[in-house]
Amino acid sequence: MEAASDFIGVAATLLLIKSRSLIPELELSSEEESDVEDLKRRLAQYERVREMMRDLSRVFAALSWSPRRDVLQSQPLRLRATYPHESYCGPR
């Protein structure tokens, strides 16, 4: 329910921005102005996060060919589950 209300709030703010671009003389209340500024700040923050994700993707893509990783991939890790009752019944 909270996600839906957040979505409606963002949609309303986007409509305000669009209305203001179509009707330049449109006056917004101080609350509407702060909503617009908040959305701009959040979008800028989202863009910074996307840029960091792209940078990390490039770093991990560059590391994916390293010899150490090839060695680790060629020797699969084998895990053996331990059960609390093994000491009584022996290994499964």
N, C-alpha and C positions, 0 to 999 in steps of 0.2 A: 504494500500500500504506500509505503514511504517513497519507493522508487517511482511510482506513478505520480505522486504529488510533485516530486522533484522534476520529472519530465514535463509536467504541465507548467511548472514555474519557469523552466528554461524556454519552453515553447512560447509562453506569454512574453518573456523578455525579448526573444527573437522577433516576435510580432511588433513589439515596441520599436526595436531597432529598424525594422523594415518600414514601419509607418513613418518614422522620423526621416528615413532616407527619401521616401516618396513625398512627404509633406514637410519641407524644411521648417516652416513656421510653427509646427506642432510643439507645444510646450509640455514638458514632462514634469511631474511632481518630483520633489527631492527623493522620495522613496523609489520612484521609477528610475531616476538617474543613478541612484546607488545600486539598483539591481543591474542596470546596464554595465556600470563600471565593474561590479562583481563578476558578471559573466565574462567581460573582456579579460579580467585578471585570471579567471579560471581557464579560459581558452589559451592564454599565453602560457600558463603553467602546464597545461596538457601538451602544448607544442614542445615545450622543453623536455618533458618526459618522453615524448615520441623520438626526439633527436637523440636522447641518451640511449633509448632502446636500439635505435639504428646503429649507434656507435658500439654498443655492447655486442650486437649481432655481428658487426664486422670483426671485432676482437675475437669472438668465439669461432667465427668462420676461419680466421687466420690460424687459430690454435688447433683446428680440427685435423690438420695435416701433420702436426708435429710427431716426431719419432716416438716420443714417450707415450703419446696417446695410442699410436699404432701398437706398441708393445702391450699396453693395457687391454686393448681390444682383442689382441690375438690370444690372450690367456684369460678365458672367462672365469669369473669369480664363482666359486661353488660354495653355496651355503647349505648347511645341514641344520634342519630344525631340531631343537632339543625339546623333549617332552618331560614334564616333571616326573612321570611314572617310569621312566627308563631304568632308573636304579632298581626298581622292583621287578620289572618284567624283562629287562634287557632292551637293546636297541630295536627299533622297528625295522 
